[in-house]
Amino acid sequence: MGDLTEADSEAAPGGSVSAGIIVIVDDEETSVAALEVACSAIPNVEVWRFQSAVEAVRCLRGGNPAVRAVITDIQMPRMDGFELIAFLRADPRYARVPIVVVSADADPATPERGYRLGANAYFSKPYSPGEVRRKLEQLLDANHMLQ
C-alpha cells in the first residue's frame, strides 16, 4: 500500500516476485477500497494507495520503474488529478504509464481535458470497479507492461 519502500516493491505478498505496482490516488476511502480489491485480482501486482495527489507525487518523484499504472480521481484538495496527470506525463519515467481517471466531476469538459493531458481512460462515478480493472488490464497488455 502507499508509502512502501523500494525494497518492499520487489516482492508481492507471499514472497512471489511482483510484476509491478498500480497506484490508486483518491481521497474517497470507499472508492479506493473498491478499486484496490478489483486491482488485486490482477496477477503479480501490488496496489499502492494515496489519499492525495500530493502524497503520490512525493512518493513517485524519485522515480520507481515498478509503477505500471495509475488510477486517479480528479477532484482532490491541494492538488487535483489534472495536475497529477500533467506531472506524470512530464516525467520521462512515467510518460508511457497508463493513467485511468475515475471522477464524479459532472462538468462535460472534464473527460476531454483528462484525455488531452494524457489520460488513457475515463470512468464517471459511480463506476464498476471490475470494468476499471478490465480496462486497466487491456492497457497493460497493450503496452506490454505487465509481464
MOMO-V376183 format. One record per backbone hydrogen bond with DSSP energy under -0.5 kcal/mol. CO is the residue of the C=O (numbers start at 1). NH is the residue of the N-H. E is the energy in kcal/mol with one decimal. If there is no record, write none. Layout:
CO/NH/E ; CO/NH/E
This chain:
5/9/-1.2 ; 7/10/-1.1 ; 8/11/-0.8 ; 10/18/-1.0 ; 12/15/-1.7 ; 16/12/-3.1 ; 20/46/-2.3 ; 21/23/-0.5 ; 21/68/-3.2 ; 21/69/-1.3 ; 22/48/-2.6 ; 23/71/-3.3 ; 24/26/-0.5 ; 24/50/-2.4 ; 25/73/-2.3 ; 27/29/-0.7 ; 28/31/-0.5 ; 28/32/-2.1 ; 29/33/-2.8 ; 30/34/-2.0 ; 31/35/-2.4 ; 32/36/-2.7 ; 33/37/-2.1 ; 34/38/-2.1 ; 35/39/-2.9 ; 36/40/-2.0 ; 37/41/-0.5 ; 38/41/-1.1 ; 39/42/-1.9 ; 42/45/-0.9 ; 44/19/-3.6 ; 44/20/-0.9 ; 46/22/-2.8 ; 46/48/-0.5 ; 48/24/-3.1 ; 50/26/-2.2 ; 52/56/-1.8 ; 53/57/-2.8 ; 54/58/-2.3 ; 55/59/-2.0 ; 56/60/-2.7 ; 57/61/-2.3 ; 60/63/-2.3 ; 64/67/-1.9 ; 66/21/-3.1 ; 68/98/-0.8 ; 69/23/-2.7 ; 70/100/-2.9 ; 71/25/-2.9 ; 72/102/-2.5 ; 74/76/-1.1 ; 74/81/-2.5 ; 77/79/-2.8 ; 79/53/-0.7 ; 80/84/-1.7 ; 81/85/-2.7 ; 82/86/-2.4 ; 83/87/-2.4 ; 84/88/-2.6 ; 85/89/-2.7 ; 86/90/-1.7 ; 87/91/-0.9 ; 88/91/-0.7 ; 90/92/-0.6 ; 91/94/-2.0 ; 91/95/-1.0 ; 94/97/-1.4 ; 98/70/-2.4 ; 99/120/-3.0 ; 99/121/-1.3 ; 100/72/-2.6 ; 101/123/-2.8 ; 103/125/-3.0 ; 107/110/-1.8 ; 109/113/-2.3 ; 110/114/-2.5 ; 111/115/-2.6 ; 112/116/-2.7 ; 113/117/-1.9 ; 114/118/-1.0 ; 114/119/-2.8 ; 115/118/-0.5 ; 121/101/-2.6 ; 123/103/-2.4 ; 127/129/-0.7 ; 128/132/-2.1 ; 129/133/-2.5 ; 130/134/-2.5 ; 131/135/-2.4 ; 132/136/-2.6 ; 133/137/-2.7 ; 134/138/-2.1 ; 135/139/-2.5 ; 136/140/-2.7 ; 137/141/-2.7 ; 138/142/-2.8 ; 139/143/-1.8 ; 140/145/-2.3 ; 140/146/-0.7 ; 141/144/-1.0 ; 145/147/-0.7
